[in-house]
Amino acid sequence: MMRGLKKSLAVLAFSFVLAPVAMAQSIPDWQKTWDETLKAAKEEGKVVVVGQPSPAMRNVILPAFTKKYGIPVELIAGQTSTIVGKIRTERGSGIYSADVFMSNASTSVVTLYGEKMLDPLKPLLLQPEVTEGKYWKKGAPYFADPERAYLLILFASVDSLLFINTDFVKPEELRSAKDLLNPKWKGKISTEDPRLPGGSGVQSAVHFYTQMGPEFVKQLYVDQQPVIQRDRRILTDWMARGTQPICLTCHIDDARDLMKEGYKLVEVFELSDMKNRITPTPSVLSYANKAPHPNAAKIFVNWMASKEGLELYSHESQSATLRTDVDESFLDQHIIPKPGNDYVDNTDLEWVAKGQKETADKMRALLKK
């Protein structure tokens, strides 16, 4: 009996010794790395994100990240092609200020990736809800670059072709792209500058060029005398007031508040003589090399690619994500790609890097004449 009691006590004592080891082993490796990264990120003090001048990004999405993790976000907002040009100049002087880029496909592919301003983002992805294939429509996080590591595509949406104010433009007056050439719309159309690289202006103009041809582009962008403005929010204000009731490059997150106020702003997805585009709008996610806050950047990109981050971003930007678990019931169904439909794929890197660039060069040459 005594021998049995001693044996039981020995087993009990041994189990107490092993308990901490077993508990430590039960913590997933990713969780330990995550906890260490989060601690280091808070010590770094902030993350610097280069992105679009979106009210949703500034007022909703980034504050939600800071509230969750206690890490402030410094947003450098503006037309990304212009901002990246300034960052290129800074880097020439040895100044590295950006951690994460959330830029359009053209700037991401041609400038950031093409000029080797990035480090691989894929190794930064830690959380299982971000890394596991079942959470993604393509079976894994989708990287557009050949190495499948640098340019993370978060969205794949059907892009609208233009916006109109129906107090001034009746939907039946714009059934086709050719209807934009009606003399009554001369001076009544607005757009971001189609000559600047990387922005919505050039992307829209390139789409018109590929779908309708160079003569149409000349008539639309020269003969119709569209009003050009680099600040996209001003474009939306003009459309609301009716001075330029047709906008080729307005954004839903700029128009939403005005629509709530009663302005009859409508997103047009269908023109009888044009195909729709699949775009990675609102942004492609990438990681700057020599990032000054690498741990904070790692926390940010994981959250941005998570269900919570992307569902919030999707709701605010009205864009369809590539995640399988994000609720899309609130989206305009025109935005969600339909299986079997013939779309122009603006998430394709070869098209963005070569075909789109070559077309943009032809379009700009045409507009100079």
C-alpha positions as CSV (number, residue, x, y, z in Angstrom):
1,M,0.0,0.0,0.0
2,M,2.8,2.4,0.9
3,R,4.6,1.5,-2.3
4,G,1.4,2.3,-4.2
5,L,1.0,5.7,-2.4
6,K,4.6,6.6,-3.1
7,K,4.2,5.7,-6.8
8,S,1.0,7.8,-7.1
9,L,2.8,10.8,-5.4
10,A,5.7,10.4,-7.8
11,V,3.4,10.4,-10.8
12,L,1.6,13.5,-9.5
13,A,4.8,15.3,-8.9
14,F,6.0,14.4,-12.4
15,S,2.8,15.7,-13.9
16,F,3.3,19.1,-12.1
17,V,6.7,19.3,-13.6
18,L,5.4,18.5,-17.1
19,A,2.3,20.8,-16.9
20,P,4.1,24.0,-17.9
21,V,5.8,22.3,-20.8
22,A,2.5,20.8,-22.0
23,M,0.9,24.3,-21.7
24,A,3.7,25.9,-23.6
25,Q,3.5,23.3,-26.4
26,S,-0.3,23.9,-26.7
27,I,0.3,27.5,-27.7
28,P,0.6,27.5,-31.5
29,D,3.9,28.7,-32.9
30,W,2.2,31.5,-34.9
31,Q,0.5,32.8,-31.7
32,K,3.8,33.1,-29.9
33,T,5.3,34.9,-32.9
34,W,2.2,37.1,-33.1
35,D,2.4,38.1,-29.4
36,E,6.1,39.0,-29.7
37,T,5.4,40.9,-32.9
38,L,2.5,42.9,-31.3
39,K,4.6,43.8,-28.3
40,A,7.5,45.0,-30.6
41,A,5.0,46.9,-32.8
42,K,3.6,48.9,-29.9
43,E,7.1,49.8,-28.9
44,E,7.7,51.1,-32.5
45,G,4.9,53.5,-31.9
46,K,3.1,53.7,-35.2
47,V,2.7,52.3,-38.8
48,V,3.0,54.6,-41.8
49,V,0.6,53.7,-44.6
50,V,0.6,55.3,-48.1
51,G,-2.9,55.2,-49.5
52,Q,-5.8,56.9,-51.3
53,P,-7.5,60.1,-49.9
54,S,-10.6,58.0,-48.9
55,P,-12.8,59.4,-46.2
56,A,-13.6,55.8,-45.2
57,M,-10.0,54.9,-44.8
58,R,-9.2,58.0,-42.7
59,N,-12.4,58.0,-40.6
60,V,-13.4,54.4,-40.3
61,I,-10.9,51.7,-41.3
62,L,-7.7,53.0,-39.8
63,P,-9.3,54.1,-36.5
64,A,-10.7,50.6,-36.2
65,F,-7.2,49.1,-36.5
66,T,-5.8,51.5,-33.9
67,K,-8.7,50.7,-31.5
68,K,-8.1,47.0,-31.8
69,Y,-4.3,47.0,-31.4
70,G,-3.4,50.3,-29.9
71,I,-1.1,51.2,-32.8
72,P,-1.5,54.7,-34.3
73,V,-1.6,54.9,-38.1
74,E,0.0,57.8,-40.0
75,L,-1.7,58.0,-43.3
76,I,0.0,59.6,-46.2
77,A,-2.9,60.2,-48.5
78,G,-3.2,61.5,-52.1
79,Q,-2.8,60.3,-55.6
80,T,-0.5,57.4,-55.1
81,S,1.6,58.0,-58.3
82,T,2.4,61.5,-57.0
83,I,3.1,60.4,-53.4
84,V,5.3,57.5,-54.6
85,G,7.3,60.0,-56.7
86,K,8.1,62.0,-53.5
87,I,9.0,58.8,-51.7
88,R,11.4,57.9,-54.6
89,T,13.1,61.3,-54.1
90,E,13.3,60.8,-50.3
91,R,14.9,57.4,-50.9
92,G,17.5,58.9,-53.1
93,S,18.6,60.9,-49.9
94,G,18.5,57.8,-47.7
95,I,15.1,58.6,-46.1
96,Y,12.7,55.6,-45.7
97,S,9.4,56.8,-44.3
98,A,6.7,54.3,-45.6
99,D,5.9,50.9,-44.2
100,V,2.9,49.8,-46.2
101,F,1.5,50.8,-49.6
102,M,-2.2,50.6,-50.4
103,S,-2.1,51.8,-54.0
104,N,-3.8,51.2,-57.3
105,A,-2.7,48.3,-59.5
106,S,-0.7,50.4,-62.0
107,T,1.4,52.2,-59.4
108,S,1.9,48.9,-57.5
109,V,3.0,47.0,-60.6
110,V,4.9,49.5,-62.6
111,T,6.5,51.6,-59.9
112,L,6.6,49.9,-56.6
113,Y,7.3,46.4,-57.9
114,G,9.0,47.4,-61.1
115,E,11.5,49.7,-59.3
116,K,12.2,47.2,-56.5
117,M,10.8,49.4,-53.7
118,L,9.2,46.4,-52.0
119,D,10.1,43.5,-49.8
120,P,8.1,40.2,-49.9
121,L,4.8,40.6,-48.0
122,K,3.9,36.9,-47.9
123,P,6.3,36.0,-45.0
124,L,4.5,38.7,-42.9
125,L,1.2,36.7,-43.0
126,L,0.9,34.8,-39.7
127,Q,-2.6,34.3,-38.6
128,P,-4.3,31.1,-39.8
129,E,-7.4,33.0,-41.0
130,V,-5.2,34.9,-43.4
131,T,-2.8,32.0,-44.5
132,E,-5.3,29.1,-44.8
133,G,-6.6,28.5,-48.3
134,K,-10.2,27.8,-47.3
135,Y,-10.7,31.5,-46.5
136,W,-9.8,32.7,-50.1
137,K,-11.8,32.4,-53.3
138,K,-8.7,31.5,-55.2
139,G,-7.6,28.8,-52.7
140,A,-4.9,30.9,-51.1
141,P,-3.9,34.6,-50.6
142,Y,-3.6,35.8,-54.2
143,F,-0.3,37.6,-55.1
144,A,-0.2,39.1,-58.6
145,D,3.5,39.1,-59.1
146,P,5.5,36.2,-60.6
147,E,7.1,35.3,-57.3
148,R,3.7,35.2,-55.7
149,A,5.0,37.2,-52.7
150,Y,4.9,41.0,-53.2
151,L,1.6,42.3,-54.5
152,L,-1.4,41.0,-52.4
153,I,-4.7,41.4,-54.2
154,L,-7.5,41.8,-51.7
155,F,-10.4,42.7,-54.0
156,A,-11.8,41.7,-57.4
157,S,-14.8,43.8,-58.2
158,V,-16.7,44.7,-61.3
159,D,-15.9,48.4,-61.8
160,S,-18.5,50.9,-62.7
161,L,-18.1,52.8,-66.0
162,L,-19.1,56.2,-64.8
163,F,-21.5,58.2,-62.4
164,I,-24.3,60.5,-63.3
165,N,-26.6,62.9,-61.5
166,T,-30.1,61.9,-62.6
167,D,-31.5,65.3,-61.9
168,F,-29.6,66.4,-65.0
169,V,-28.9,63.2,-67.0
170,K,-31.6,60.6,-67.4
171,P,-30.4,57.0,-67.5
172,E,-32.1,56.5,-70.8
173,E,-29.8,59.2,-72.3
174,L,-26.7,57.1,-71.5
175,R,-27.4,53.6,-72.8
176,S,-24.1,53.3,-74.7
177,A,-20.6,54.8,-74.6
178,K,-21.4,56.6,-77.9
179,D,-24.1,58.6,-76.1
180,L,-21.3,60.4,-74.2
181,L,-20.5,62.1,-77.5
182,N,-23.9,63.9,-77.7
183,P,-23.2,67.6,-78.1
184,K,-25.4,68.4,-75.2
185,W,-22.8,66.9,-72.8
186,K,-20.0,69.1,-74.1
187,G,-18.3,70.6,-71.1
188,K,-20.6,68.6,-68.8
189,I,-18.2,65.7,-68.2
190,S,-15.5,65.5,-65.6
191,T,-12.6,63.2,-65.0
192,E,-9.3,62.8,-63.2
193,D,-6.4,63.7,-65.4
194,P,-6.0,60.9,-68.0
195,R,-2.4,61.9,-68.7
196,L,-1.1,61.2,-65.2
197,P,0.3,57.7,-64.6
198,G,-1.3,55.3,-62.2
199,G,-4.6,57.1,-61.4
200,S,-8.3,56.5,-62.1
201,G,-8.1,59.0,-64.9
202,V,-5.7,57.0,-67.1
203,Q,-7.3,53.7,-66.2
204,S,-10.7,54.9,-67.3
205,A,-9.3,56.4,-70.5
206,V,-7.4,53.2,-71.3
207,H,-10.6,51.2,-70.9
208,F,-12.4,53.5,-73.3
209,Y,-9.5,53.2,-75.7
210,T,-9.4,49.4,-75.7
211,Q,-13.2,49.1,-76.0
212,M,-14.1,52.0,-78.3
213,G,-10.9,52.9,-80.2
214,P,-8.6,55.9,-80.6
215,E,-11.1,58.1,-82.5
216,F,-13.7,57.7,-79.8
217,V,-11.2,58.7,-77.1
218,K,-10.2,61.8,-79.1
219,Q,-13.8,62.8,-79.4
220,L,-14.6,62.2,-75.8
221,Y,-11.4,63.6,-74.2
222,V,-10.8,66.5,-76.6
223,D,-13.9,67.4,-78.6
224,Q,-16.3,67.1,-75.6
225,Q,-14.0,69.3,-73.5
226,P,-14.3,67.4,-70.3
227,V,-13.2,69.2,-67.1
228,I,-10.1,67.7,-65.5
229,Q,-9.5,67.8,-61.8
230,R,-6.9,65.9,-59.8
231,D,-8.9,66.0,-56.5
232,R,-11.5,63.3,-56.9
233,R,-13.7,64.8,-54.1
234,I,-14.1,68.0,-56.1
235,L,-15.3,65.9,-59.0
236,T,-18.1,64.4,-56.8
237,D,-19.1,67.9,-55.6
238,W,-19.3,69.1,-59.3
239,M,-21.5,66.1,-60.1
240,A,-23.8,66.8,-57.1
241,R,-24.2,70.5,-58.1
242,G,-24.9,69.6,-61.7
243,T,-22.1,71.7,-63.2
244,Q,-20.6,68.4,-64.6
245,P,-23.3,65.9,-64.0
246,I,-21.4,63.1,-65.7
247,C,-18.2,61.9,-63.9
248,L,-16.0,59.3,-65.4
249,T,-13.9,58.6,-62.3
250,C,-15.9,59.4,-59.2
251,H,-15.8,57.0,-56.3
252,I,-18.7,55.6,-54.3
253,D,-17.1,56.3,-50.9
254,D,-17.0,60.0,-51.9
255,A,-20.5,60.0,-53.2
256,R,-22.2,58.0,-50.4
257,D,-22.7,60.9,-48.0
258,L,-24.1,63.1,-50.7
259,M,-26.5,60.4,-51.8
260,K,-27.7,60.2,-48.1
261,E,-28.4,63.9,-48.3
262,G,-30.7,63.3,-51.2
263,Y,-28.5,63.9,-54.3
264,K,-29.5,61.6,-57.1
265,L,-26.1,60.2,-57.9
266,V,-26.1,56.9,-59.7
267,E,-23.3,54.5,-60.5
268,V,-23.5,53.2,-64.1
269,F,-22.3,49.6,-64.6
270,E,-23.7,48.9,-68.1
271,L,-23.1,50.5,-71.5
272,S,-24.3,48.4,-74.4
273,D,-21.1,48.8,-76.4
274,M,-18.5,48.2,-73.7
275,K,-17.3,45.3,-71.5
276,N,-16.9,45.7,-67.8
277,R,-13.6,45.6,-65.9
278,I,-12.6,43.4,-63.0
279,T,-10.3,45.6,-60.9
280,P,-8.4,45.2,-57.6
281,T,-9.9,48.6,-56.5
282,P,-9.7,50.2,-54.0
283,S,-6.1,49.1,-53.5
284,V,-3.3,46.5,-53.8
285,L,-1.4,45.7,-50.5
286,S,2.4,45.7,-50.5
287,Y,5.2,46.1,-48.0
288,A,8.0,48.7,-48.4
289,N,11.6,47.6,-48.2
290,K,13.6,49.2,-45.3
291,A,10.3,49.8,-43.5
292,P,11.0,51.9,-40.4
293,H,8.3,50.1,-38.4
294,P,8.5,46.5,-39.6
295,N,6.6,44.9,-36.7
296,A,3.7,47.4,-36.8
297,A,3.6,46.8,-40.6
298,K,3.3,43.0,-40.0
299,I,0.3,43.5,-37.6
300,F,-1.3,45.9,-40.0
301,V,-1.1,43.7,-43.1
302,N,-2.5,40.7,-41.2
303,W,-5.4,42.7,-40.0
304,M,-6.0,44.3,-43.4
305,A,-6.2,40.8,-44.9
306,S,-8.4,39.4,-42.1
307,K,-12.1,38.9,-42.2
308,E,-12.6,41.8,-39.8
309,G,-10.4,44.2,-41.7
310,L,-11.6,43.3,-45.2
311,E,-15.3,43.1,-44.3
312,L,-15.1,46.7,-42.9
313,Y,-13.1,47.9,-45.9
314,S,-15.5,46.1,-48.3
315,H,-18.5,47.8,-46.6
316,E,-17.0,51.2,-46.8
317,S,-15.6,51.0,-50.3
318,Q,-18.5,48.9,-51.7
319,S,-16.0,46.4,-53.3
320,A,-16.1,42.6,-53.5
321,T,-13.2,40.9,-51.6
322,L,-11.4,37.7,-52.5
323,R,-12.2,36.2,-49.1
324,T,-14.8,33.5,-48.8
325,D,-16.2,34.5,-45.4
326,V,-16.9,38.2,-46.0
327,D,-20.6,39.1,-46.1
328,E,-21.4,40.5,-49.6
329,S,-25.2,40.8,-49.2
330,F,-25.0,44.5,-48.7
331,L,-23.2,45.1,-52.0
332,D,-24.8,46.2,-55.3
333,Q,-24.9,42.9,-57.1
334,H,-23.4,44.5,-60.2
335,I,-20.1,44.7,-58.3
336,I,-19.8,40.9,-57.7
337,P,-18.2,39.1,-60.7
338,K,-20.6,36.6,-62.4
339,P,-19.2,33.2,-63.4
340,G,-19.0,32.9,-67.2
341,N,-19.2,36.6,-67.9
342,D,-16.5,38.1,-70.3
343,Y,-14.7,40.8,-68.3
344,V,-11.5,42.8,-68.9
345,D,-9.2,41.6,-66.1
346,N,-7.3,44.6,-64.7
347,T,-5.8,42.4,-61.9
348,D,-3.6,40.6,-64.5
349,L,0.0,41.7,-63.9
350,E,1.1,41.2,-67.5
351,W,-1.8,43.4,-68.8
352,V,-1.1,46.1,-66.1
353,A,2.7,46.1,-66.6
354,K,2.7,45.9,-70.4
355,G,-0.6,46.1,-72.2
356,Q,-2.2,48.8,-70.1
357,K,1.1,50.9,-70.1
358,E,1.4,50.6,-73.9
359,T,-2.2,51.6,-74.4
360,A,-1.8,54.5,-72.0
361,D,1.2,55.8,-73.9
362,K,-0.8,55.7,-77.2
363,M,-3.7,57.4,-75.5
364,R,-1.5,60.2,-74.1
365,A,0.1,60.7,-77.5
366,L,-3.4,61.0,-79.0
367,L,-4.4,63.6,-76.5
368,K,-1.4,65.8,-77.3
369,K,-2.4,66.2,-80.9
